[in-house]
Amino acid sequence: MKNLLASIIILFSVFSFGQSKRLWLKFGDEAFLKKDYPSAIAYYTKVLDDTTIMKEMILPYEVQIVNLKTKEFKQDTTRKNSGGSQSEITKSDYLNHQLAHAYRLNYDYQNALNYFKVVTDNGSYPGDKYYYGLALINVKKYDQAMTVFEKLLNESKTDSVKKLIQKSISSCYFALDTNSNKKLINVKKLDTIVFNAGTSNFAPMYWNSSSKLLFTSARKGGVILDPEKQDSRYLCDLYYTELKDTGWMKPVNFGRPVNTGLHEGSCVISSDEIMFFTRWSDANRKEAFVYMAKMKDGLFYEAYKLSETVNQVGYKAMQPYVSFDGTKLFFSSNKPGGYGGFDLYMCNIDENGLTGEARNLGPVINTTRDEVTPFYHTISNTLFFSSDGHVGIGGLDIFKSSLNTDDSIYMAPKNLGTPINSSKDDSYFILDRIQTKGYFSSDREDCPGGNCYDIYEFENEPITFDISGVVTDYVTYEPIPSALITIRDVSQDDEPIFLITDDKGFYSTPLKENKQFFIKAQKKGYQASAASATTKGLTETTHLVQDFVLDVIPGNDIVIEGIEYDLNKTTLRPKSMEILDKIYDYLILNDNFSIEINAHTDTRGSEKANKILSQGRAQSCVTYLINKGIEKDRLLPTGYGETRPLVSDAEIAKLIPNSPEFEAAHQKNRRTAFRVMQENTLIKEIKKK
């Protein structure tokens, strides 16, 4: 009887145990679908790990539990094998697969790697080989990852898959290269008293100046509504702190109504004191929305959700950033119509709020993966953001893309490399005005649960700019020594820089940041040459190169093609003025030249009339240039009438009268030209001679 009773107890325990496993599996799948990955991991682990079960269930006979290993039973799910037929997947394989992805999506890459390896070794989920390679990247095992990807590349059938794998291989090479060429940037994790207290800290953002920071944190003392059910250590709130002589001050929680019993994070305060931030709930992890709250005298009004321009029901809009001038709102969203995953968007802001539709920043910035945490550095016109879709080191990497303000086109993103980026996730990058220091968030340090963002500070290597080049002769290609190089700040804030080329025609000089420059090269006996250079939009040390080729001053007349006058008049036509504008530019560039502008007629008409007409036409050109600002003493109008024909009367007499050739010959004689008289000598001095 005693043995029978024991057997009944064991059978009942086994039945209850099986029921519990089915419930845990059901709860795990439901949590996974809700994107509650920590809960999914807990439930899946309960099913898979008998040790966990043994600890929670007190059974009198430990030996019986060994017979309940999950490899003993099957799951209903099937898949196609390589032959196209259906083959069963063990429940153990399913659980390993689900755990691998739950850990991956919870950013616990080491645990994800462990489970992906099991699944890959078993061959039950071929698609997981790719994620196994990504997990290897995340733990800095780049060589092993390349082996996995290269094998996958040989096995892949479609171009889209091959492209994805080749991108991952490129990431491995980039990571190995950037790790061996680290920049002189000092990165340090901020203290655990002000910034990195609690379970998660991220999204640093400047508030009016670099000495006042906003950030997001989940820590003790946060805002909660139900102390019995909520723990502020696991709810994100918005905080700020200020840098004083004694260091960063104790962070201040913004309190209600900004912070609530939900999650609030990733905020920015515009120049007109409006806070934009993200709010989301654990109850629905598929949605997140951007809110705004107006501030007055340090206090906030009730926050309200932005319109459908930004927020779309059923999707996430998050991580808002407002440009320095308050006219543009950047944000990240996974709403339909993008390129895949999360994309970056921008919409305009005016005094009436958001205007127009949110514009996707396009395929140069956005990929089929995730682009998040935008920050626009106004001084350099550079967009910083994080992505796992561009070639990177692993996880989310921080990139930068310069905006061409002339056509509003972003340049190809550039990875910031190490030590800013790591094999884990790096995001929420911000940079101060003069590009010397900034902050970002990273989960590069291991922590319980695998997803622990902390805030880091960095100091840039000194950013310097310079320009150099060589001045050579247009005909001989020989260097021109002692040429004068003039570099002027277009904004005229700084004095011009004057340089003399050495015996090899070489010059060089440092340049200031965030400047547009006009550069001119000149030498006696040569026509000057000009170029432009800029340090605007440059966020790293740059060596600019600008060479010049100078041509000698021509001794003969230079015909000004296209100068036209009304018939038998000296009046300039509009087309002629456009051409004379180019002569004006030439004289501005060659400000040491004095020129003669001469006009000519054909031989038809009286010699006296032609002389008067040509003089008047030359004077019209000179008057136009004087009115534009050229000094009178640099211009000499001369009318030669018909005295200097390019085609003689004898040659014209051989042509058929009124034929196209006949008229072209006369037209050639009816010309306007200019000639450089002397350098550094005014016309009045020439007349004296």
Steps between C-alpha positions, in 0.01 A plus 500: 500500500781735588670436162168544316442836672849614404441400138171694490673809638777473238253455212298802614821705525605395151157598363512838678854552381399435137208737533731769642738462208221544249380811683850646523551440129167670427588793727845524343357516146245763605771712665719467190219621274446795734874575476535440872826317449615479864176320593527277194853404601385415852216276380702326227780436745257340743392256229850424382690496828406211727726641769278805524193281528660285767571806708143619481319166536569291811477139385591204715680310227761699313582212268163517329569852374784373282247314289325826413785661298354705215691307235263213569195666345406675178330824402227515238691757291651365177738636242616403155829317479747536216307245295179697525317259726373583847716412799421548867677743729555391855357714773853538625607648165199731501578626849867555418396689188252718691746564782772595254277763340357620830852559631597667170201732511574571867859589399657223709740393228710248692196294600360541147826362362483196728152405385557581133800267506283216633235562234759531224681184605168309497411639158136539594468867397731576201407869511652531846848454354491864393406616850769273642751695291359832624525381860866411440554858381333633814750316721796610281565158344536650153714226345253230603212714374665536158534122477127462570402772250730375224346153528153655492595705195585183308168345603275802430283502189361855471677830432328676791627239748848510348505877531401478867773244571765699308411805709560295816837380368592863427407585859746238624782642289410854607498400868839330474641804319354764730609309810858510378478872420335656802462876501640723769165535673466465875183314603396449860190374676339767715459461877245271663373772733362763261467334160529123517300412808217250469430235240517703179633844402500643151410784260720788623397831341617860536260748658590851377871444564761226531502545879139389543390152402171317467503121521278196553536266795322214675597527868369526852293808580328526164136586439256212557122489538454169679778420753355152551531403132772727365872529566671817376822306449336354190318809374676765290470864609648826371769676705733797468826602662730801481878531509630729774852574626470204735383263226167371374216573737256243638257412219150642519196298396264717292209351692140514393338576260797411273593180683218257570450137593598414140843520338629844393831540324718652230405867526608833356399853602474750215620859512144617572478269804292217358596149604465216250534148640401136452240325712422127496347225713598147592138401439542559125858473381398539136423870542692809607408862435667840498347751744558868557464710813527878518704651779461833675710627791649155542162326525336282237144490379333163437667313215308403190570260217611637164277455195499223241777689321731332751299238692314212343285260700647151516859616436783676676614861464783590733826682575402853390764763435431867421753701301679789673284760322183313595378457141549125448394193694693177439373167630515125445202284408411154372174618344405363155652651188863495612792295378472241776538488877530847654564794265593861570248772412493879507212747505491878516391703803369856505309715748187297424668165571587218259451586133469263208568129490795338671768442234695175498871586483543257214707195404838666553422516873239228548546127435291185531614478864476761779605865498437675832601782743549797263706803603558790258815706560401838360844660486643229276172406326554139602245236593613248761295183550527132588444209264545126473435512125820669383844338515600507865682336786199321652154578631399864466790721391513879493531660155521851364379646172569852375215695346565690178295811576489603131292201393394356840664166423672294768840352426575130547509423876839444661554271797663681795710191574656408831514597778162671452346183357529152648384151410183562705244781459609865491252782452362838621813684385525877562785741428573848633511809283876505447522123449741436786290279727163332529302207639339178386336187639630145476441155641861395432555386859353166604215516748219278629238456230734619227323829430644769726554832333743737669602854413855565379696819450762548230760760415592528135852491376593859410324585174724696262466623146763610253540561130796454270576495130740568215495785246622407151536654153216416256734437207818361653349325805796637695444620858467875550699623800416824684137495390263685734219294659219701659245323720201704610222410742181551297317626809783755549520426871875434478792673337619353167789253494789578261744227399797480260576174319844346553747402227285197421183707467364356824291670768313389813322654797258403781134599465231580753195279547155573359624751240454558128814626324580677173851420378699677228838426347687767302846581368637790297471422131216253557122511509367420845303188587242454775333220692291445811538275802294433809533349844125516555342162562835337583494302824849352493855610423520580128787586266368699204694515174466782245745524211514791256605523136586853377510616139716791383340833412430499125676772299225525238139605514253261659179509303189529715270262316133584484501877562202641306368851443189642340545576130727799448469581868720479807227353722591170665253218466412289810707208369803729480457598864509135604831459318642818650414362844765235431752774417405661831576173681830478313598849613399432859716189497790677330477817704853599394405527131417810295340419168410663174156419365500553127218492250520449122269532200499357151603713201149579389401860565729804532826474689409797722159359592650162576759662723235684699276191520779274626614753759147529630464123521830462689386776736167319558692194618723707728204691643322173579805365686549827691137492609557150634791622712821478295724804552500739207879519505525129410300532176595658166230512227638515146310499173706388200220518249593309184877550535582152638299244307559134560380424146631737234290659226699303246399174664138609529498599129563136409175397673150500348321817614229446762594134534530348851880502465494864392291607802709286737817677386349841572368376834850385594623854447214641710649391830562617855818388676715583799873508558696506824696822494728474802499343846480723806479809278196723470368618163567863590867418540505336157338810349769720655764301317 
